Amino acid sequence: MSICYIYVYEIDGVVRYIGRGRGRRILHHLAAVQKRSLSRASGAALRPHRFYDRLENAIQSNAKIVGRMIHVGLTGDQAAAMEMQEIRKYPPEELWNTITASTPRICDAEWRARQSAGAKLIMADPDRRRAVSAKLKSYNDDPVLRQRKAEETRKRWADPAHREMRIQAQRRAFAEPAEKARKRDATTKSWTDPQTRAKRAAGLSAALAGPDYRAKLSVLQRERLSGFPAIGRAWWAAESRLDLLRCLREAGITYPQIAERLGTSVSRVATMARRLGIKPTVA
């Protein structure tokens, strides 16, 4: 998927580090430096690190530190190649990277295949899988951590630049026939597994059984429909979720408009309409 990017760290206007990643990778280094500082303050002995030690000194000296993305919407292989291209533009002594343009990388397809095979072999052990699952569950069930993650996610998505970057990356990824086919096959395979279907159905039923979750969904849906007055009126007039589509059609809203506002496809809207006995037209 084309969601990787190339980023740089500038210290007082000078490029000192070039990296690649996805998600919040660009922010990882600052968090790592903070963690190292706390560990050092507690008396822990730390191994020297070319980049983090210099970045920590820059922070302590109040240098101007800027992290920015320079290339976005890349696949993993594209990002790996472009990272090397960017590193070659600078003399090795100017950069704080732990690698140089001549450093062999271990991120090629063969290495990833070996790593994947090793991980699958480990997770094939039922005891190991249960242990990992229990650890992740206890980690994600921490209310303080969940609240912090939720706030961080809302803050990131409130940034128009971040939101547009993610949207464009997703669009580019789904524009690739191979990626679309891979996702379709993976989804089909997952839903043909009886255990997976039962687990997802149980999880959804448990979530919908909670009044707080249902109220949250209702609020979100009303907010999505608030920008379209006719749809908003139809929402309030509908006695049930299945009755919503009928109200929309009676309000004169076309299937493409309904699909756009509800964030789904025209074909799915048409399928809902057929189940409700509404004339299957997209006009």
TORNUZA-849578 format. One line per field, with one value per residue: residue in three letters; x, y, z of N, C-alpha, C in turn. Coordinates in steps of 0.2 Angstrom, whole numbers, plus 2048, in hexadecimal, padded with zeros to 3 digits. Atoms other than C-alpha are relative to their C-alpha. Layout:
% residues N
nupa	(ALA, ...)
n_px	(X, ...)
n_py	(Y, ...)
n_pz	(Z, ...)
ca_px	(X, ...)
ca_py	(Y, ...)
ca_pz	(Z, ...)
c_px	(X, ...)
c_py	(Y, ...)
c_pz	(Z, ...)
This chain:
% residues 283
nupa	(MET, SER, ILE, CYS, TYR, ILE, TYR, VAL, TYR, GLU, ILE, ASP, GLY, VAL, VAL, ARG, TYR, ILE, GLY, ARG, GLY, ARG, GLY, ARG, ARG, ILE, LEU, HIS, HIS, LEU, ALA, ALA, VAL, GLN, LYS, ARG, SER, LEU, SER, ARG, ALA, SER, GLY, ALA, ALA, LEU, ARG, PRO, HIS, ARG, PHE, TYR, ASP, ARG, LEU, GLU, ASN, ALA, ILE, GLN, SER, ASN, ALA, LYS, ILE, VAL, GLY, ARG, MET, ILE, HIS, VAL, GLY, LEU, THR, GLY, ASP, GLN, ALA, ALA, ALA, MET, GLU, MET, GLN, GLU, ILE, ARG, LYS, TYR, PRO, PRO, GLU, GLU, LEU, TRP, ASN, THR, ILE, THR, ALA, SER, THR, PRO, ARG, ILE, CYS, ASP, ALA, GLU, TRP, ARG, ALA, ARG, GLN, SER, ALA, GLY, ALA, LYS, LEU, ILE, MET, ALA, ASP, PRO, ASP, ARG, ARG, ARG, ALA, VAL, SER, ALA, LYS, LEU, LYS, SER, TYR, ASN, ASP, ASP, PRO, VAL, LEU, ARG, GLN, ARG, LYS, ALA, GLU, GLU, THR, ARG, LYS, ARG, TRP, ALA, ASP, PRO, ALA, HIS, ARG, GLU, MET, ARG, ILE, GLN, ALA, GLN, ARG, ARG, ALA, PHE, ALA, GLU, PRO, ALA, GLU, LYS, ALA, ARG, LYS, ARG, ASP, ALA, THR, THR, LYS, SER, TRP, THR, ASP, PRO, GLN, THR, ARG, ALA, LYS, ARG, ALA, ALA, GLY, LEU, SER, ALA, ALA, LEU, ALA, GLY, PRO, ASP, TYR, ARG, ALA, LYS, LEU, SER, VAL, LEU, GLN, ARG, GLU, ARG, LEU, SER, GLY, PHE, PRO, ALA, ILE, GLY, ARG, ALA, TRP, TRP, ALA, ALA, GLU, SER, ARG, LEU, ASP, LEU, LEU, ARG, CYS, LEU, ARG, GLU, ALA, GLY, ILE, THR, TYR, PRO, GLN, ILE, ALA, GLU, ARG, LEU, GLY, THR, SER, VAL, SER, ARG, VAL, ALA, THR, MET, ALA, ARG, ARG, LEU, GLY, ILE, LYS, PRO, THR, VAL, ALA)
n_px	(804, 7FC, 801, 7F9, 7FE, 7F9, 800, 7F9, 800, 7FC, 7FD, 7FE, 800, 7FC, 802, 7FC, 803, 805, 803, 806, 805, 807, 803, 7FC, 7F9, 7FC, 800, 7FE, 7F9, 800, 803, 7FA, 7FB, 803, 800, 7F9, 7FF, 803, 7FC, 7FA, 801, 801, 7FA, 7FF, 7FB, 803, 7FC, 7FF, 804, 7FD, 805, 804, 7FC, 800, 806, 801, 7FC, 803, 806, 7FE, 7FD, 805, 7FF, 806, 801, 806, 800, 805, 801, 7FE, 804, 805, 803, 7FC, 800, 7FA, 7FA, 7FE, 7FD, 7FA, 7FB, 7FF, 7FC, 7F9, 7FF, 7FF, 7FA, 7FA, 7FF, 7FD, 7FA, 801, 7FE, 805, 806, 800, 803, 7FC, 7FE, 7FE, 802, 7FD, 801, 805, 806, 803, 807, 803, 806, 7FD, 7FF, 807, 802, 7FE, 803, 807, 800, 7FE, 806, 806, 7FE, 801, 807, 804, 800, 806, 7FF, 7FD, 805, 805, 7FC, 800, 807, 801, 7FC, 803, 807, 7FF, 7FE, 806, 806, 7FE, 804, 7FB, 7FC, 806, 802, 7FB, 800, 805, 7FF, 7FB, 803, 804, 7FC, 7FD, 805, 803, 7FB, 802, 7FA, 7FF, 806, 7FF, 7FB, 802, 805, 7FD, 7FC, 805, 803, 7FB, 7FF, 806, 800, 7FC, 804, 7FD, 802, 807, 801, 7FD, 805, 806, 7FF, 7FF, 806, 804, 7FD, 801, 807, 802, 7FE, 806, 7FE, 7FF, 806, 803, 7FD, 802, 807, 801, 7FD, 804, 806, 7FE, 7FF, 807, 804, 7FE, 804, 7FB, 7FE, 806, 801, 7FA, 801, 805, 7FD, 7FC, 804, 804, 7FB, 7FE, 806, 802, 7FF, 805, 806, 806, 7FE, 801, 807, 802, 7FE, 804, 807, 800, 802, 7FB, 7FA, 802, 805, 7FD, 7FF, 806, 802, 7FC, 802, 806, 7FE, 7FD, 7F8, 7FE, 7FC, 7F9, 800, 800, 7F9, 7FB, 801, 7FF, 7F9, 800, 800, 807, 803, 803, 806, 805, 801, 804, 807, 804, 803, 806, 805, 800, 7FE, 7F8, 7FE, 7FB, 802)
n_py	(7FA, 7FA, 7FC, 7FE, 7F9, 7FE, 7FA, 7FE, 7FC, 7FB, 7FD, 7F9, 7FF, 804, 807, 804, 806, 802, 806, 802, 803, 7FF, 7FE, 7FB, 801, 7F9, 7FE, 805, 7FF, 7FC, 804, 805, 7FB, 7FF, 806, 801, 7FB, 803, 806, 7FE, 7FD, 804, 804, 805, 800, 800, 801, 7FA, 800, 7FB, 7FB, 7FE, 7FC, 7F9, 7FD, 7FF, 7FA, 7FA, 7FE, 7FD, 7F9, 7FB, 7FF, 801, 806, 800, 806, 7FF, 805, 7FD, 804, 804, 805, 804, 807, 802, 801, 7F9, 7FC, 803, 7FE, 7F9, 7FE, 800, 7FA, 7FA, 800, 7FF, 7F9, 7FC, 803, 804, 7FD, 7FC, 803, 803, 807, 805, 804, 7FB, 803, 806, 805, 805, 800, 806, 7FF, 802, 805, 806, 800, 800, 807, 804, 7FE, 802, 808, 801, 7FE, 805, 806, 7FF, 7FF, 807, 803, 7FD, 7FD, 7F9, 7FB, 7FE, 7FC, 7FA, 7FD, 7FE, 7FA, 7FB, 7FF, 7FC, 7FA, 7FC, 7FF, 7FB, 7FA, 7FA, 801, 7FF, 7F9, 7FC, 801, 7FC, 7F9, 7FF, 801, 7FB, 7FA, 801, 800, 7F9, 7FC, 801, 803, 807, 803, 800, 804, 807, 801, 801, 806, 805, 7FF, 803, 807, 803, 800, 805, 806, 805, 7FF, 801, 808, 803, 7FE, 804, 808, 801, 7FF, 806, 806, 800, 801, 807, 804, 800, 7FE, 7F8, 7FD, 800, 7FC, 7F9, 800, 7FF, 7FA, 7FB, 801, 7FE, 7F8, 7FD, 801, 7FB, 7FA, 7FB, 801, 7FE, 7F9, 7FD, 801, 7FC, 7F9, 800, 800, 7FA, 7FB, 801, 7FE, 7FA, 7FC, 801, 7FE, 804, 806, 7FF, 801, 807, 804, 7FF, 803, 807, 804, 806, 7FF, 802, 7FC, 7F9, 800, 7FE, 7F9, 7FC, 800, 7FC, 7F9, 7FF, 800, 806, 805, 7FE, 7FC, 804, 803, 7FB, 7FD, 805, 803, 806, 800, 800, 807, 802, 7FD, 803, 806, 7FE, 7FE, 806, 803, 7FD, 800, 7FA, 801, 800, 7FB, 7FC, 7FA)
n_pz	(800, 801, 7FB, 7FD, 802, 7FF, 7FC, 7FE, 7FA, 801, 7FA, 802, 807, 804, 800, 7FD, 800, 806, 7FE, 803, 7FC, 801, 7FA, 7FB, 800, 7FF, 7F9, 7FB, 7FE, 7FA, 7FA, 7FE, 7FD, 7FA, 7FC, 7FE, 7FB, 7FA, 7FE, 7FE, 7FA, 7FA, 7FF, 804, 804, 807, 805, 804, 806, 804, 801, 7FA, 7FC, 803, 7FF, 7F9, 7FF, 804, 7FC, 7FA, 801, 803, 808, 803, 803, 804, 804, 805, 805, 806, 805, 7FD, 804, 803, 7FD, 7FC, 805, 803, 7FA, 7FE, 805, 800, 7FA, 802, 805, 7FC, 7FC, 804, 801, 7FA, 7FD, 7FA, 7FA, 7FE, 7FD, 7F9, 801, 7FE, 806, 806, 806, 801, 7FB, 802, 7FC, 7FF, 801, 806, 800, 7FD, 7F8, 7FE, 801, 7FB, 7FA, 800, 7FF, 7F9, 7FB, 800, 7FC, 7F9, 7FE, 801, 7FA, 7FD, 7FA, 801, 803, 7FB, 7FC, 803, 800, 7FA, 7FF, 804, 7FE, 7FA, 802, 803, 7FB, 7FB, 802, 801, 806, 805, 800, 803, 807, 803, 801, 805, 807, 802, 802, 807, 805, 800, 804, 807, 804, 7FF, 803, 807, 802, 7FF, 805, 807, 800, 800, 807, 805, 7FE, 803, 807, 803, 800, 7FC, 7F9, 7FF, 800, 7FA, 7FB, 801, 7FF, 7F9, 7FD, 801, 7FC, 7F9, 7FE, 802, 7FA, 7FC, 7FA, 800, 801, 7F9, 7FC, 801, 7FF, 7F9, 7FE, 802, 7FC, 7F9, 801, 801, 7FA, 7FB, 802, 802, 807, 805, 800, 804, 807, 802, 801, 806, 806, 801, 802, 807, 804, 7FE, 806, 806, 7FC, 802, 7FD, 7F9, 7FF, 801, 7FA, 7FA, 801, 800, 7F9, 7FF, 805, 807, 803, 802, 807, 803, 7FF, 804, 807, 800, 800, 807, 800, 805, 7FD, 7FF, 7FA, 7FA, 7FF, 7FF, 7FA, 7FB, 800, 803, 807, 803, 801, 7FA, 7FF, 804, 7FD, 7FA, 802, 802, 7FA, 7FE, 805, 804, 807, 800, 805, 7FD, 802)
ca_px	(800, 806, 806, 819, 822, 834, 837, 846, 84B, 852, 85D, 85E, 85A, 866, 861, 868, 85D, 854, 848, 839, 829, 817, 80A, 813, 824, 82A, 826, 82D, 83F, 83A, 830, 840, 84B, 83F, 83F, 852, 853, 848, 852, 862, 85B, 856, 868, 866, 875, 871, 87A, 881, 875, 87C, 86B, 862, 871, 873, 861, 860, 86E, 865, 855, 85F, 868, 857, 85B, 84D, 847, 83C, 836, 82D, 827, 82F, 827, 817, 80C, 819, 81A, 826, 832, 831, 834, 843, 84B, 847, 84E, 85F, 85D, 85B, 869, 875, 872, 87B, 88D, 88D, 895, 886, 879, 875, 86E, 875, 876, 87E, 87A, 886, 87F, 876, 864, 85A, 849, 848, 83B, 846, 849, 836, 832, 83D, 837, 825, 828, 831, 822, 815, 81F, 81F, 80D, 808, 80C, 7FB, 802, 80D, 7FE, 7F3, 801, 803, 7F0, 7EF, 7FD, 7F5, 7E4, 7EB, 7F4, 7E5, 7D9, 7E3, 7D6, 7E4, 7ED, 7DC, 7D8, 7E9, 7E9, 7D8, 7DD, 7ED, 7E3, 7D6, 7E4, 7ED, 7DD, 7D8, 7E8, 7E2, 7F3, 7F4, 7E2, 7E5, 7F5, 7ED, 7DE, 7E9, 7F4, 7E5, 7DE, 7EF, 7F0, 7DE, 7E2, 7EE, 7E5, 7F1, 7EE, 7DB, 7DC, 7E7, 7DB, 7CC, 7D3, 7D9, 7C8, 7BF, 7CB, 7C8, 7B5, 7B5, 7BC, 7AE, 7B8, 7BC, 7AA, 7A4, 7B0, 7AC, 79A, 79B, 7A6, 79A, 78B, 794, 798, 786, 77F, 787, 77C, 78C, 792, 781, 780, 791, 78D, 77D, 786, 793, 786, 77C, 78C, 790, 77E, 77D, 785, 777, 767, 75B, 765, 765, 752, 750, 75B, 750, 740, 746, 73F, 74D, 75E, 756, 749, 756, 759, 747, 745, 754, 74D, 73C, 746, 74D, 75F, 767, 771, 782, 77E, 779, 789, 794, 78C, 78C, 79E, 799, 797, 788, 787, 785, 778, 76F, 770, 768, 75A, 756, 754, 748, 73E, 743, 745, 758, 75C, 76C, 764)
ca_py	(800, 811, 819, 81B, 82B, 833, 83F, 84A, 852, 863, 86A, 87D, 87C, 86F, 85D, 851, 842, 839, 82B, 822, 81B, 81B, 821, 82A, 825, 837, 83A, 82A, 831, 83F, 833, 827, 836, 83A, 828, 827, 837, 830, 820, 829, 834, 825, 81E, 812, 80E, 812, 80C, 81B, 81F, 82A, 833, 833, 839, 848, 84B, 84B, 858, 863, 863, 867, 876, 87D, 87A, 87C, 86B, 868, 857, 857, 84B, 84E, 83F, 837, 829, 81D, 80A, 801, 7FD, 80F, 817, 80B, 810, 823, 824, 81E, 82B, 839, 833, 833, 846, 84A, 847, 839, 844, 850, 844, 83C, 82C, 81C, 815, 81D, 81A, 80C, 803, 7F2, 7F2, 7E4, 7EA, 7E1, 7D5, 7C6, 7CC, 7D0, 7BF, 7B7, 7C2, 7BE, 7AB, 7AC, 7B6, 7AA, 79B, 7A3, 7A8, 796, 791, 793, 797, 7A5, 7AC, 7AC, 7B4, 7C2, 7C4, 7C6, 7D3, 7DD, 7DC, 7E2, 7F0, 7F6, 7F5, 802, 810, 81D, 817, 816, 828, 82E, 825, 82C, 83D, 83B, 834, 842, 84F, 847, 846, 858, 85E, 861, 85D, 84C, 848, 84C, 843, 833, 835, 837, 828, 81D, 823, 81F, 80E, 809, 80F, 801, 7F2, 7E6, 7EE, 7EE, 7DB, 7D7, 7E0, 7D8, 7C6, 7C9, 7CF, 7C1, 7B4, 7BB, 7BB, 7A9, 7A3, 79E, 7A2, 7B4, 7B7, 7B1, 7BB, 7CB, 7C8, 7C6, 7D5, 7E0, 7D9, 7DD, 7EF, 7F2, 7EC, 7FA, 80A, 815, 80E, 80F, 821, 825, 81D, 827, 838, 834, 830, 83F, 84A, 842, 846, 857, 85F, 859, 861, 855, 846, 84D, 84E, 83D, 836, 83E, 838, 826, 81A, 80D, 80C, 802, 80F, 81D, 818, 819, 82A, 830, 82B, 833, 843, 842, 83E, 833, 823, 82B, 839, 82D, 823, 832, 839, 828, 823, 814, 80E, 810, 7FD, 7FB, 808, 800, 7EF, 7F7, 7FE, 7ED, 7E6, 7F3, 7F1, 802, 804, 800, 810, 81B, 82A)
ca_pz	(800, 7FC, 80D, 811, 810, 811, 81F, 825, 835, 834, 842, 841, 82F, 82A, 825, 831, 82F, 821, 825, 81E, 826, 828, 834, 843, 83F, 83D, 84F, 856, 857, 863, 86E, 86E, 873, 881, 887, 887, 891, 89E, 89F, 8A0, 8AE, 8B8, 8B7, 8A9, 89E, 88B, 87C, 871, 862, 854, 851, 861, 86B, 85F, 85F, 872, 872, 865, 870, 880, 877, 871, 85E, 852, 84D, 83F, 838, 828, 81A, 809, 7FF, 803, 7FC, 7F9, 7FA, 805, 7F7, 7F0, 801, 804, 7F3, 7F5, 806, 7FF, 7F1, 7FE, 809, 7FA, 7F8, 808, 80E, 81B, 828, 827, 82B, 83C, 834, 83A, 828, 818, 806, 806, 815, 810, 814, 81B, 815, 804, 7FE, 803, 815, 817, 811, 81E, 82C, 827, 827, 838, 840, 839, 840, 851, 851, 84B, 85D, 866, 877, 870, 866, 876, 880, 873, 872, 884, 885, 877, 87F, 890, 888, 87E, 88C, 896, 897, 899, 88A, 880, 884, 87F, 86F, 86B, 86E, 864, 855, 856, 856, 847, 83D, 842, 838, 826, 81E, 827, 822, 810, 80F, 816, 80A, 7FB, 800, 802, 7F1, 7E8, 7F1, 7EB, 7DA, 7D7, 7D1, 7D9, 7EA, 7E8, 7E3, 7F2, 7FE, 7F6, 7F7, 809, 80E, 806, 80E, 81F, 81E, 817, 828, 833, 843, 83D, 838, 849, 852, 849, 84A, 85D, 85F, 855, 85F, 86F, 869, 863, 874, 87D, 87D, 87D, 86D, 864, 86A, 863, 852, 852, 855, 848, 83B, 83E, 83D, 82C, 826, 82D, 81D, 812, 819, 80F, 815, 827, 826, 820, 82E, 83B, 832, 831, 83E, 83B, 832, 824, 822, 81F, 80D, 809, 811, 807, 7F6, 7FB, 7FE, 7EC, 7F1, 7E3, 7E7, 7E3, 7EF, 7FC, 7FA, 7FA, 80A, 813, 80E, 804, 7F2, 7E6, 7E4, 7F7, 7F8, 7E9, 7F2, 802, 7F7, 7EF, 800, 804, 7F4, 7ED, 7DB, 7D7, 7CD, 7D0, 7C8)
c_px	(804, 7FF, 807, 802, 808, 800, 808, 7FF, 805, 802, 803, 801, 804, 7FE, 805, 7FE, 7FB, 7FD, 7FA, 7FB, 7F9, 7FD, 804, 807, 804, 800, 803, 807, 800, 7FD, 806, 805, 7FE, 801, 807, 802, 7FE, 804, 807, 800, 7FF, 806, 801, 806, 7FE, 806, 801, 7FC, 802, 7FA, 7FD, 805, 801, 7FA, 7FE, 804, 7FD, 7FA, 803, 803, 7FB, 801, 7F9, 800, 7FA, 800, 7FA, 800, 802, 7FE, 7FB, 7FD, 804, 7FF, 806, 806, 802, 803, 807, 805, 801, 804, 807, 802, 801, 806, 806, 801, 804, 807, 7FE, 801, 7FB, 7FA, 801, 7FD, 805, 802, 802, 7FD, 803, 7FE, 7FB, 7FA, 7FD, 7F9, 7FE, 7FB, 802, 800, 7F9, 7FD, 802, 7FD, 7F8, 7FF, 802, 7FA, 7FA, 802, 7FF, 7F9, 7FC, 800, 7FA, 801, 803, 7FB, 7FB, 804, 801, 7F9, 7FE, 804, 7FD, 7FA, 801, 802, 7FB, 7FB, 802, 7FC, 804, 803, 7FB, 7FF, 806, 801, 7FA, 801, 806, 7FD, 7FC, 805, 803, 7FB, 7FD, 805, 7FE, 805, 801, 7FA, 800, 805, 7FE, 7FB, 803, 804, 7FB, 7FD, 805, 801, 7FA, 800, 804, 7FC, 803, 7FE, 7F9, 7FF, 802, 7FB, 7F9, 801, 801, 7F9, 7FB, 802, 7FE, 7F9, 7FE, 802, 7FB, 802, 800, 7F9, 7FC, 803, 7FE, 7F9, 7FE, 803, 7FB, 7F9, 801, 800, 7F9, 7FB, 801, 7FD, 805, 802, 7FB, 7FF, 805, 7FF, 7FA, 802, 804, 7FC, 7FC, 805, 802, 7FA, 7FF, 802, 7FC, 7F9, 7FA, 802, 7FF, 7F8, 7FE, 803, 7FB, 7F9, 800, 7FF, 805, 806, 7FE, 7FB, 803, 800, 7FA, 7FE, 805, 7FE, 7FA, 802, 803, 807, 801, 805, 807, 801, 800, 807, 805, 7FF, 801, 807, 800, 7FF, 7F9, 7FD, 7FD, 7F9, 7FA, 7FE, 7FB, 7F9, 7FC, 7FD, 7FA, 7FA, 800, 803, 808, 802, 806, 7FF, 7FE)
c_py	(806, 805, 802, 807, 801, 806, 802, 804, 805, 803, 807, 801, 7FC, 7F9, 7FC, 7F9, 7FF, 7F9, 7FE, 7FC, 801, 802, 805, 7FF, 806, 802, 7FB, 802, 805, 7FC, 7FB, 804, 801, 7FA, 7FF, 805, 7FE, 7FA, 802, 804, 7FB, 7FB, 7FA, 801, 7FF, 7FF, 807, 7FF, 806, 806, 802, 804, 807, 804, 803, 807, 806, 802, 803, 807, 804, 801, 800, 7FA, 7FF, 7F9, 801, 7FB, 803, 7FC, 7FC, 7FB, 7FB, 7F8, 7FE, 800, 807, 804, 7FD, 803, 808, 802, 800, 806, 806, 800, 801, 807, 803, 7FC, 7FC, 803, 805, 7FD, 7FC, 7F9, 7FB, 7FB, 806, 7FD, 7FA, 7FA, 7FB, 800, 7FA, 800, 7FD, 7FB, 7F9, 800, 800, 7FA, 7FC, 802, 7FE, 7F9, 7FF, 802, 7FB, 7F9, 801, 800, 7FA, 7FC, 803, 803, 807, 805, 802, 805, 807, 803, 803, 806, 806, 802, 805, 807, 805, 802, 805, 806, 807, 800, 801, 807, 804, 7FF, 803, 807, 802, 7FF, 806, 806, 7FF, 802, 807, 805, 7FF, 7FD, 7F9, 7FC, 7FF, 7FB, 7F8, 7FE, 7FE, 7F9, 7FA, 800, 7FD, 7F8, 7FC, 801, 7FB, 7FA, 7FA, 801, 7FF, 7F8, 7FD, 801, 7FC, 7F8, 7FF, 801, 7FA, 7FA, 801, 7FF, 7F9, 7FC, 801, 803, 808, 803, 800, 805, 808, 802, 801, 807, 806, 800, 803, 808, 803, 7FF, 805, 807, 806, 800, 801, 808, 804, 7FF, 805, 807, 801, 800, 806, 806, 7FF, 803, 807, 805, 800, 801, 7FA, 7F9, 800, 7FF, 7F9, 7FB, 801, 7FD, 7F8, 7FD, 7FB, 802, 7FE, 805, 807, 800, 802, 808, 805, 801, 804, 807, 802, 800, 7FA, 7FB, 803, 805, 7FD, 7FD, 804, 802, 7FA, 7FC, 7F9, 800, 800, 7F9, 7FE, 803, 7FD, 7F9, 801, 801, 7FA, 7FC, 803, 801, 807, 7FF, 801, 805, 804, 807, 805)
c_pz	(800, 806, 804, 7FE, 802, 804, 802, 806, 7FF, 807, 7FE, 7F9, 7FC, 801, 803, 800, 7FB, 802, 7FB, 805, 7FE, 806, 804, 800, 801, 807, 805, 803, 806, 806, 803, 804, 807, 805, 802, 805, 807, 803, 802, 807, 806, 801, 7FB, 7FB, 7F9, 7FB, 7FC, 7FA, 7FC, 800, 806, 805, 7FE, 800, 807, 801, 7FD, 804, 806, 7FE, 7FC, 7F8, 7FD, 7FC, 7FC, 7FC, 7FB, 7FA, 7F9, 7FA, 804, 7FB, 7FC, 802, 804, 7FC, 7FD, 805, 801, 7FB, 800, 806, 7FF, 7FB, 804, 804, 7FC, 7FE, 805, 802, 806, 807, 802, 803, 806, 7FF, 802, 7FA, 7FB, 7FA, 7FE, 805, 7FD, 804, 800, 7FF, 7F9, 800, 804, 808, 803, 800, 806, 807, 801, 802, 807, 805, 7FF, 803, 807, 802, 7FE, 807, 804, 807, 7FF, 7FD, 806, 804, 7FD, 800, 806, 802, 7FC, 803, 807, 7FF, 7FD, 804, 805, 7FF, 7FF, 7F9, 7FA, 7FF, 7FD, 7F9, 7FC, 7FF, 7FB, 7F9, 7FE, 7FE, 7FA, 7FB, 800, 7FB, 7F8, 7FB, 801, 7FD, 7F9, 7FE, 801, 7FB, 7F9, 800, 7FF, 7F9, 7FB, 801, 7FC, 7F9, 7FC, 800, 804, 808, 802, 800, 806, 806, 7FF, 802, 808, 804, 7FF, 804, 807, 802, 7FE, 806, 805, 807, 800, 7FF, 807, 805, 7FF, 801, 808, 803, 7FE, 804, 807, 800, 800, 806, 805, 7FE, 7FE, 7F9, 7FB, 800, 7FC, 7F9, 7FE, 7FF, 7FA, 7FA, 7FF, 7FE, 7F9, 7FC, 801, 7FA, 7FB, 803, 7FE, 803, 808, 802, 800, 806, 806, 7FF, 800, 806, 801, 7FB, 7F9, 7FD, 7FD, 7F9, 7FC, 801, 7FB, 7F9, 800, 800, 7FA, 800, 7FB, 804, 800, 805, 807, 802, 802, 808, 806, 800, 7FD, 7F9, 7FE, 800, 807, 802, 7FC, 803, 806, 7FD, 7FD, 806, 803, 7FB, 7FC, 7F9, 7FF, 7FA, 804, 7FE, 805)
